[in-house]
Amino acid sequence: MLGAAAALAAGLGVGLWLGFRGGDAEPTQQQYLARVSAVCRSYARRLERVPTPSEPAAYGNVISSVEQVVPLLRAQEAAMRAVRAPSALGPRLDRLFTLNRRSIAELEAALAAARRRRAGGVATGLVRFSTLRDQVHGLAVAIGIECNPN
């Protein structure tokens, strides 16, 4: 559940290192989406390497996994925000970022519950994360961001 959802989250990853070809000209939607998708796939590959916990009560596995995923998700969003987007995508990207931050917060809640050894809190956090992550993925796809690492 976490691995697949985290891979979708990588869909938000964009190329700070790719940059934009310069000048003050606004990128086209096609240029922006190509850069976003390339970096998204890069983050998806990294996130796929993080093992998914088998169950909420496997606290050590949950902690280990989430501690690896959260920094990647944060870096991914930072990279995405660093790429200049066409102004027409602004409202949709704002919604995407809002949902993404909420999903990360739920993952952090699951981590806190795992540290307190509360399986119910872990399960709730992971389910909420997964639900929000599905929404993030759906919006990313609707915008035109492609994240499949294969």
Secondary structure, DSSP 4 states (H G I P E B T S, - for coil): -HHHHHHHHGGG---TTT---SSSPPPPHHHHHHHHHHHHHHHHHHHHTSPPPS-TT-HHHHHHHHHHHHHHHHHHHHHHHHS---GGGHHHHHHHHHHHHHHHHHHHHHHHHHHTT-HHHHHHHHHHHHHHHHHHHHHHHHHT------
